[in-house]
Amino acid sequence: MNMYLNWFRRNEMVEGDNPPVGLLLCPRKNDMVVEYATGGLSNEVFVSKYEVVLPSIEELERFVEHEVNVLREMEVEYRHVGRDNENGGS
């Protein structure tokens, strides 16, 4: 996960963006998994909550579908801004 967060920081972030956040989903609390998964990361790693039950497949599908739609909208906006910049203005 750290590799992806670093890649995103270097290649996708723009001025004013907040740092990216990684999400680690585990089926149960396991201190060893958390230790290895977060080893070498800054001390700015927080545990929001432990869920006893994972979200349903439908909830995860809705979440992923929503995020994909957000990214598509961002892509359209970035392309629009890029065309405007190539054409010398608004």
KOLVOLUM-640348 format. One record per atom (N, C-alpha, C, O): residue number from 1; residue in three letters; atom name; x, y, z. Coordinates in Angstrom, 2 decimals. Layout:
N
[NUM,'ALA','CA',[X,Y,Z]]
...
end
This chain:
90
[1,'MET','N',[0.83,-1.18,0.00]]
[1,'MET','CA',[0.00,0.00,0.00]]
[1,'MET','C',[0.88,1.25,0.00]]
[1,'MET','O',[0.56,2.24,-0.66]]
[2,'ASN','N',[1.97,1.19,0.74]]
[2,'ASN','CA',[2.84,2.36,0.81]]
[2,'ASN','C',[3.37,2.74,-0.57]]
[2,'ASN','O',[3.50,3.92,-0.89]]
[3,'MET','N',[3.67,1.72,-1.40]]
[3,'MET','CA',[4.14,1.98,-2.75]]
[3,'MET','C',[3.09,2.78,-3.54]]
[3,'MET','O',[3.42,3.74,-4.23]]
[4,'TYR','N',[1.84,2.38,-3.43]]
[4,'TYR','CA',[0.77,3.07,-4.17]]
[4,'TYR','C',[0.57,4.49,-3.65]]
[4,'TYR','O',[0.35,5.41,-4.44]]
[5,'LEU','N',[0.65,4.65,-2.34]]
[5,'LEU','CA',[0.50,6.00,-1.78]]
[5,'LEU','C',[1.63,6.91,-2.25]]
[5,'LEU','O',[1.40,8.06,-2.60]]
[6,'ASN','N',[2.85,6.38,-2.26]]
[6,'ASN','CA',[3.98,7.18,-2.74]]
[6,'ASN','C',[3.84,7.50,-4.22]]
[6,'ASN','O',[4.14,8.62,-4.65]]
[7,'TRP','N',[3.40,6.53,-5.01]]
[7,'TRP','CA',[3.20,6.78,-6.45]]
[7,'TRP','C',[2.16,7.88,-6.64]]
[7,'TRP','O',[2.36,8.79,-7.45]]
[8,'PHE','N',[1.06,7.80,-5.90]]
[8,'PHE','CA',[0.00,8.79,-6.03]]
[8,'PHE','C',[0.53,10.17,-5.65]]
[8,'PHE','O',[0.25,11.16,-6.34]]
[9,'ARG','N',[1.29,10.25,-4.55]]
[9,'ARG','CA',[1.86,11.55,-4.14]]
[9,'ARG','C',[2.70,12.15,-5.26]]
[9,'ARG','O',[2.60,13.34,-5.55]]
[10,'ARG','N',[3.51,11.33,-5.89]]
[10,'ARG','CA',[4.44,11.82,-6.90]]
[10,'ARG','C',[3.76,12.12,-8.24]]
[10,'ARG','O',[4.13,13.08,-8.91]]
[11,'ASN','N',[2.78,11.33,-8.64]]
[11,'ASN','CA',[2.25,11.40,-10.00]]
[11,'ASN','C',[0.86,12.01,-10.14]]
[11,'ASN','O',[0.49,12.44,-11.23]]
[12,'GLU','N',[0.09,12.05,-9.08]]
[12,'GLU','CA',[-1.29,12.50,-9.22]]
[12,'GLU','C',[-1.65,13.74,-8.40]]
[12,'GLU','O',[-2.53,14.51,-8.79]]
[13,'MET','N',[-0.96,13.94,-7.30]]
[13,'MET','CA',[-1.34,15.06,-6.43]]
[13,'MET','C',[-1.02,16.40,-7.08]]
[13,'MET','O',[-0.02,16.53,-7.80]]
[14,'VAL','N',[-1.86,17.36,-6.83]]
[14,'VAL','CA',[-1.62,18.73,-7.28]]
[14,'VAL','C',[-1.60,19.63,-6.05]]
[14,'VAL','O',[-2.05,19.24,-4.98]]
[15,'GLU','N',[-1.07,20.82,-6.22]]
[15,'GLU','CA',[-0.99,21.76,-5.12]]
[15,'GLU','C',[-2.35,21.95,-4.47]]
[15,'GLU','O',[-3.36,22.15,-5.16]]
[16,'GLY','N',[-2.37,21.88,-3.17]]
[16,'GLY','CA',[-3.62,22.04,-2.43]]
[16,'GLY','C',[-4.29,20.74,-2.05]]
[16,'GLY','O',[-5.20,20.73,-1.22]]
[17,'ASP','N',[-3.86,19.61,-2.64]]
[17,'ASP','CA',[-4.42,18.30,-2.29]]
[17,'ASP','C',[-3.98,17.89,-0.89]]
[17,'ASP','O',[-2.86,18.20,-0.47]]
[18,'ASN','N',[-4.84,17.21,-0.19]]
[18,'ASN','CA',[-4.45,16.58,1.07]]
[18,'ASN','C',[-3.69,15.30,0.74]]
[18,'ASN','O',[-3.86,14.74,-0.34]]
[19,'PRO','N',[-2.86,14.83,1.66]]
[19,'PRO','CA',[-2.13,13.59,1.40]]
[19,'PRO','C',[-3.10,12.43,1.16]]
[19,'PRO','O',[-4.18,12.39,1.73]]
[20,'PRO','N',[-2.70,11.47,0.31]]
[20,'PRO','CA',[-3.58,10.33,0.05]]
[20,'PRO','C',[-3.69,9.45,1.30]]
[20,'PRO','O',[-2.83,9.48,2.18]]
[21,'VAL','N',[-4.75,8.69,1.34]]
[21,'VAL','CA',[-5.03,7.82,2.47]]
[21,'VAL','C',[-5.14,6.39,1.97]]
[21,'VAL','O',[-5.79,6.13,0.96]]
[22,'GLY','N',[-4.49,5.47,2.66]]
[22,'GLY','CA',[-4.61,4.06,2.34]]
[22,'GLY','C',[-5.61,3.41,3.27]]
[22,'GLY','O',[-5.75,3.81,4.43]]
[23,'LEU','N',[-6.30,2.41,2.78]]
[23,'LEU','CA',[-7.30,1.71,3.57]]
[23,'LEU','C',[-6.93,0.24,3.59]]
[23,'LEU','O',[-6.80,-0.39,2.54]]
[24,'LEU','N',[-6.75,-0.31,4.77]]
[24,'LEU','CA',[-6.40,-1.70,4.94]]
[24,'LEU','C',[-7.62,-2.42,5.49]]
[24,'LEU','O',[-8.04,-2.16,6.62]]
[25,'LEU','N',[-8.17,-3.33,4.71]]
[25,'LEU','CA',[-9.33,-4.11,5.15]]
[25,'LEU','C',[-8.85,-5.49,5.57]]
[25,'LEU','O',[-8.20,-6.19,4.80]]
[26,'CYS','N',[-9.16,-5.86,6.79]]
[26,'CYS','CA',[-8.79,-7.18,7.31]]
[26,'CYS','C',[-10.05,-7.86,7.84]]
[26,'CYS','O',[-10.92,-7.20,8.40]]
[27,'PRO','N',[-10.14,-9.17,7.66]]
[27,'PRO','CA',[-11.34,-9.86,8.13]]
[27,'PRO','C',[-11.45,-9.92,9.65]]
[27,'PRO','O',[-12.54,-10.11,10.18]]
[28,'ARG','N',[-10.32,-9.75,10.36]]
[28,'ARG','CA',[-10.35,-9.74,11.82]]
[28,'ARG','C',[-9.13,-8.99,12.33]]
[28,'ARG','O',[-8.15,-8.79,11.61]]
[29,'LYS','N',[-9.20,-8.59,13.58]]
[29,'LYS','CA',[-8.06,-7.88,14.17]]
[29,'LYS','C',[-6.91,-8.87,14.31]]
[29,'LYS','O',[-7.06,-9.94,14.89]]
[30,'ASN','N',[-5.75,-8.47,13.77]]
[30,'ASN','CA',[-4.57,-9.31,13.86]]
[30,'ASN','C',[-3.38,-8.37,13.96]]
[30,'ASN','O',[-2.96,-7.77,12.97]]
[31,'ASP','N',[-2.84,-8.24,15.17]]
[31,'ASP','CA',[-1.76,-7.28,15.40]]
[31,'ASP','C',[-0.56,-7.53,14.49]]
[31,'ASP','O',[0.09,-6.57,14.07]]
[32,'MET','N',[-0.25,-8.79,14.18]]
[32,'MET','CA',[0.91,-9.08,13.33]]
[32,'MET','C',[0.67,-8.56,11.91]]
[32,'MET','O',[1.58,-7.99,11.31]]
[33,'VAL','N',[-0.52,-8.76,11.37]]
[33,'VAL','CA',[-0.84,-8.26,10.03]]
[33,'VAL','C',[-0.71,-6.74,10.00]]
[33,'VAL','O',[-0.12,-6.19,9.07]]
[34,'VAL','N',[-1.25,-6.08,11.00]]
[34,'VAL','CA',[-1.18,-4.62,11.05]]
[34,'VAL','C',[0.27,-4.18,11.17]]
[34,'VAL','O',[0.67,-3.21,10.52]]
[35,'GLU','N',[1.06,-4.85,11.99]]
[35,'GLU','CA',[2.46,-4.49,12.15]]
[35,'GLU','C',[3.22,-4.59,10.83]]
[35,'GLU','O',[3.95,-3.66,10.48]]
[36,'TYR','N',[3.05,-5.68,10.09]]
[36,'TYR','CA',[3.75,-5.82,8.82]]
[36,'TYR','C',[3.20,-4.88,7.76]]
[36,'TYR','O',[3.95,-4.35,6.94]]
[37,'ALA','N',[1.90,-4.67,7.76]]
[37,'ALA','CA',[1.28,-3.82,6.74]]
[37,'ALA','C',[1.66,-2.36,6.91]]
[37,'ALA','O',[1.70,-1.61,5.94]]
[38,'THR','N',[1.92,-1.95,8.14]]
[38,'THR','CA',[2.20,-0.53,8.38]]
[38,'THR','C',[3.66,-0.28,8.73]]
[38,'THR','O',[4.03,0.86,9.01]]
[39,'GLY','N',[4.49,-1.30,8.73]]
[39,'GLY','CA',[5.89,-1.15,9.06]]
[39,'GLY','C',[6.59,-0.18,8.12]]
[39,'GLY','O',[6.40,-0.25,6.90]]
[40,'GLY','N',[7.38,0.71,8.67]]
[40,'GLY','CA',[8.12,1.67,7.86]]
[40,'GLY','C',[7.32,2.90,7.47]]
[40,'GLY','O',[7.87,3.83,6.88]]
[41,'LEU','N',[6.05,2.93,7.79]]
[41,'LEU','CA',[5.24,4.11,7.50]]
[41,'LEU','C',[5.46,5.14,8.60]]
[41,'LEU','O',[5.93,4.81,9.69]]
[42,'SER','N',[5.11,6.38,8.30]]
[42,'SER','CA',[5.24,7.43,9.32]]
[42,'SER','C',[4.32,7.10,10.49]]
[42,'SER','O',[3.47,6.21,10.41]]
[43,'ASN','N',[4.50,7.83,11.55]]
[43,'ASN','CA',[3.65,7.61,12.73]]
[43,'ASN','C',[2.26,8.21,12.54]]
[43,'ASN','O',[1.47,8.23,13.49]]
[44,'GLU','N',[1.96,8.69,11.36]]
[44,'GLU','CA',[0.65,9.26,11.10]]
[44,'GLU','C',[-0.30,8.19,10.59]]
[44,'GLU','O',[-1.09,8.44,9.68]]
[45,'VAL','N',[-0.23,7.01,11.17]]
[45,'VAL','CA',[-1.12,5.91,10.82]]
[45,'VAL','C',[-2.12,5.78,11.96]]
[45,'VAL','O',[-1.74,5.62,13.12]]
[46,'PHE','N',[-3.38,5.85,11.63]]
[46,'PHE','CA',[-4.42,5.81,12.64]]
[46,'PHE','C',[-5.38,4.67,12.32]]
[46,'PHE','O',[-5.63,4.35,11.16]]
[47,'VAL','N',[-5.91,4.07,13.35]]
[47,'VAL','CA',[-6.94,3.06,13.19]]
[47,'VAL','C',[-8.26,3.75,13.48]]
[47,'VAL','O',[-8.49,4.24,14.59]]
[48,'SER','N',[-9.12,3.79,12.47]]
[48,'SER','CA',[-10.40,4.44,12.65]]
[48,'SER','C',[-11.31,3.55,13.50]]
[48,'SER','O',[-11.89,4.00,14.49]]
[49,'LYS','N',[-11.42,2.31,13.09]]
[49,'LYS','CA',[-12.27,1.39,13.85]]
[49,'LYS','C',[-12.02,-0.02,13.35]]
[49,'LYS','O',[-11.57,-0.24,12.22]]
[50,'TYR','N',[-12.30,-0.94,14.19]]
[50,'TYR','CA',[-12.30,-2.34,13.80]]
[50,'TYR','C',[-13.74,-2.75,13.61]]
[50,'TYR','O',[-14.58,-2.53,14.48]]
[51,'GLU','N',[-14.04,-3.33,12.48]]
[51,'GLU','CA',[-15.39,-3.81,12.20]]
[51,'GLU','C',[-15.44,-5.29,12.52]]
[51,'GLU','O',[-14.57,-6.06,12.10]]
[52,'VAL','N',[-16.45,-5.70,13.24]]
[52,'VAL','CA',[-16.61,-7.11,13.53]]
[52,'VAL','C',[-17.13,-7.84,12.29]]
[52,'VAL','O',[-16.82,-9.01,12.07]]
[53,'VAL','N',[-17.91,-7.13,11.50]]
[53,'VAL','CA',[-18.49,-7.71,10.28]]
[53,'VAL','C',[-18.07,-6.84,9.11]]
[53,'VAL','O',[-18.19,-5.61,9.15]]
[54,'LEU','N',[-17.57,-7.47,8.06]]
[54,'LEU','CA',[-17.20,-6.73,6.86]]
[54,'LEU','C',[-18.46,-6.23,6.16]]
[54,'LEU','O',[-19.53,-6.81,6.33]]
[55,'PRO','N',[-18.33,-5.15,5.38]]
[55,'PRO','CA',[-19.49,-4.68,4.60]]
[55,'PRO','C',[-19.95,-5.78,3.64]]
[55,'PRO','O',[-19.17,-6.64,3.24]]
[56,'SER','N',[-21.20,-5.72,3.29]]
[56,'SER','CA',[-21.73,-6.71,2.34]]
[56,'SER','C',[-21.13,-6.46,0.96]]
[56,'SER','O',[-20.59,-5.39,0.69]]
[57,'ILE','N',[-21.23,-7.45,0.10]]
[57,'ILE','CA',[-20.75,-7.30,-1.27]]
[57,'ILE','C',[-21.46,-6.14,-1.95]]
[57,'ILE','O',[-20.85,-5.38,-2.70]]
[58,'GLU','N',[-22.75,-6.01,-1.69]]
[58,'GLU','CA',[-23.52,-4.93,-2.31]]
[58,'GLU','C',[-23.01,-3.57,-1.84]]
[58,'GLU','O',[-22.91,-2.63,-2.64]]
[59,'GLU','N',[-22.69,-3.44,-0.55]]
[59,'GLU','CA',[-22.18,-2.17,-0.03]]
[59,'GLU','C',[-20.83,-1.85,-0.66]]
[59,'GLU','O',[-20.57,-0.70,-1.04]]
[60,'LEU','N',[-19.97,-2.85,-0.77]]
[60,'LEU','CA',[-18.66,-2.63,-1.39]]
[60,'LEU','C',[-18.82,-2.27,-2.87]]
[60,'LEU','O',[-18.11,-1.40,-3.36]]
[61,'GLU','N',[-19.73,-2.94,-3.57]]
[61,'GLU','CA',[-19.96,-2.63,-4.98]]
[61,'GLU','C',[-20.45,-1.20,-5.15]]
[61,'GLU','O',[-20.01,-0.49,-6.05]]
[62,'ARG','N',[-21.37,-0.76,-4.28]]
[62,'ARG','CA',[-21.87,0.62,-4.35]]
[62,'ARG','C',[-20.74,1.61,-4.10]]
[62,'ARG','O',[-20.62,2.62,-4.79]]
[63,'PHE','N',[-19.91,1.31,-3.10]]
[63,'PHE','CA',[-18.79,2.19,-2.79]]
[63,'PHE','C',[-17.83,2.29,-3.97]]
[63,'PHE','O',[-17.45,3.40,-4.36]]
[64,'VAL','N',[-17.44,1.15,-4.53]]
[64,'VAL','CA',[-16.51,1.16,-5.66]]
[64,'VAL','C',[-17.13,1.85,-6.86]]
[64,'VAL','O',[-16.45,2.64,-7.53]]
[65,'GLU','N',[-18.39,1.59,-7.15]]
[65,'GLU','CA',[-19.06,2.23,-8.28]]
[65,'GLU','C',[-19.09,3.75,-8.10]]
[65,'GLU','O',[-18.86,4.50,-9.05]]
[66,'HIS','N',[-19.37,4.21,-6.89]]
[66,'HIS','CA',[-19.37,5.64,-6.62]]
[66,'HIS','C',[-18.00,6.24,-6.85]]
[66,'HIS','O',[-17.87,7.29,-7.48]]
[67,'GLU','N',[-16.95,5.58,-6.33]]
[67,'GLU','CA',[-15.60,6.11,-6.48]]
[67,'GLU','C',[-15.16,6.12,-7.95]]
[67,'GLU','O',[-14.48,7.06,-8.38]]
[68,'VAL','N',[-15.54,5.11,-8.71]]
[68,'VAL','CA',[-15.21,5.08,-10.14]]
[68,'VAL','C',[-15.88,6.25,-10.84]]
[68,'VAL','O',[-15.27,6.90,-11.68]]
[69,'ASN','N',[-17.14,6.52,-10.50]]
[69,'ASN','CA',[-17.84,7.65,-11.11]]
[69,'ASN','C',[-17.18,8.98,-10.76]]
[69,'ASN','O',[-17.08,9.86,-11.61]]
[70,'VAL','N',[-16.74,9.12,-9.52]]
[70,'VAL','CA',[-16.04,10.35,-9.11]]
[70,'VAL','C',[-14.76,10.51,-9.92]]
[70,'VAL','O',[-14.46,11.59,-10.41]]
[71,'LEU','N',[-14.00,9.42,-10.06]]
[71,'LEU','CA',[-12.76,9.49,-10.83]]
[71,'LEU','C',[-13.02,9.81,-12.30]]
[71,'LEU','O',[-12.26,10.55,-12.92]]
[72,'ARG','N',[-14.08,9.26,-12.86]]
[72,'ARG','CA',[-14.43,9.57,-14.26]]
[72,'ARG','C',[-14.76,11.05,-14.42]]
[72,'ARG','O',[-14.35,11.69,-15.39]]
[73,'GLU','N',[-15.50,11.59,-13.46]]
[73,'GLU','CA',[-15.83,13.02,-13.52]]
[73,'GLU','C',[-14.56,13.87,-13.40]]
[73,'GLU','O',[-14.42,14.88,-14.09]]
[74,'MET','N',[-13.65,13.45,-12.53]]
[74,'MET','CA',[-12.39,14.18,-12.40]]
[74,'MET','C',[-11.59,14.11,-13.69]]
[74,'MET','O',[-10.99,15.10,-14.10]]
[75,'GLU','N',[-11.58,12.95,-14.33]]
[75,'GLU','CA',[-10.84,12.79,-15.58]]
[75,'GLU','C',[-11.40,13.71,-16.65]]
[75,'GLU','O',[-10.64,14.34,-17.38]]
[76,'VAL','N',[-12.72,13.79,-16.76]]
[76,'VAL','CA',[-13.35,14.68,-17.74]]
[76,'VAL','C',[-12.96,16.12,-17.45]]
[76,'VAL','O',[-12.65,16.88,-18.38]]
[77,'GLU','N',[-12.97,16.51,-16.18]]
[77,'GLU','CA',[-12.62,17.87,-15.82]]
[77,'GLU','C',[-11.16,18.17,-16.14]]
[77,'GLU','O',[-10.85,19.23,-16.68]]
[78,'TYR','N',[-10.26,17.24,-15.81]]
[78,'TYR','CA',[-8.84,17.44,-16.10]]
[78,'TYR','C',[-8.60,17.55,-17.60]]
[78,'TYR','O',[-7.79,18.36,-18.05]]
[79,'ARG','N',[-9.30,16.74,-18.37]]
[79,'ARG','CA',[-9.15,16.82,-19.83]]
[79,'ARG','C',[-9.65,18.16,-20.34]]
[79,'ARG','O',[-9.05,18.75,-21.23]]
[80,'HIS','N',[-10.75,18.63,-19.78]]
[80,'HIS','CA',[-11.31,19.92,-20.18]]
[80,'HIS','C',[-10.33,21.05,-19.86]]
[80,'HIS','O',[-10.09,21.93,-20.68]]
[81,'VAL','N',[-9.78,21.01,-18.66]]
[81,'VAL','CA',[-8.80,22.03,-18.25]]
[81,'VAL','C',[-7.57,21.94,-19.15]]
[81,'VAL','O',[-7.03,22.97,-19.56]]
[82,'GLY','N',[-7.12,20.73,-19.44]]
[82,'GLY','CA',[-5.95,20.56,-20.31]]
[82,'GLY','C',[-6.19,21.14,-21.70]]
[82,'GLY','O',[-5.30,21.79,-22.26]]
[83,'ARG','N',[-7.37,20.92,-22.26]]
[83,'ARG','CA',[-7.69,21.48,-23.59]]
[83,'ARG','C',[-7.72,22.98,-23.54]]
[83,'ARG','O',[-7.23,23.66,-24.45]]
[84,'ASP','N',[-8.31,23.52,-22.45]]
[84,'ASP','CA',[-8.34,24.98,-22.31]]
[84,'ASP','C',[-6.94,25.57,-22.26]]
[84,'ASP','O',[-6.66,26.60,-22.87]]
[85,'ASN','N',[-6.07,24.90,-21.52]]
[85,'ASN','CA',[-4.69,25.38,-21.41]]
[85,'ASN','C',[-3.96,25.30,-22.76]]
[85,'ASN','O',[-3.18,26.18,-23.10]]
[86,'GLU','N',[-4.23,24.24,-23.52]]
[86,'GLU','CA',[-3.60,24.10,-24.84]]
[86,'GLU','C',[-4.10,25.17,-25.80]]
[86,'GLU','O',[-3.37,25.61,-26.69]]
[87,'ASN','N',[-5.35,25.59,-25.61]]
[87,'ASN','CA',[-5.94,26.58,-26.52]]
[87,'ASN','C',[-5.73,28.01,-26.02]]
[87,'ASN','O',[-6.28,28.95,-26.60]]
[88,'GLY','N',[-4.97,28.17,-24.97]]
[88,'GLY','CA',[-4.63,29.51,-24.51]]
[88,'GLY','C',[-5.64,30.20,-23.64]]
[88,'GLY','O',[-5.64,31.43,-23.56]]
[89,'GLY','N',[-6.51,29.45,-22.99]]
[89,'GLY','CA',[-7.43,30.15,-22.08]]
[89,'GLY','C',[-8.63,29.34,-21.77]]
[89,'GLY','O',[-8.66,28.12,-21.97]]
[90,'SER','N',[-9.63,30.01,-21.29]]
[90,'SER','CA',[-10.84,29.40,-20.74]]
[90,'SER','C',[-11.46,28.55,-21.77]]
[90,'SER','O',[-12.50,27.94,-21.52]]
end
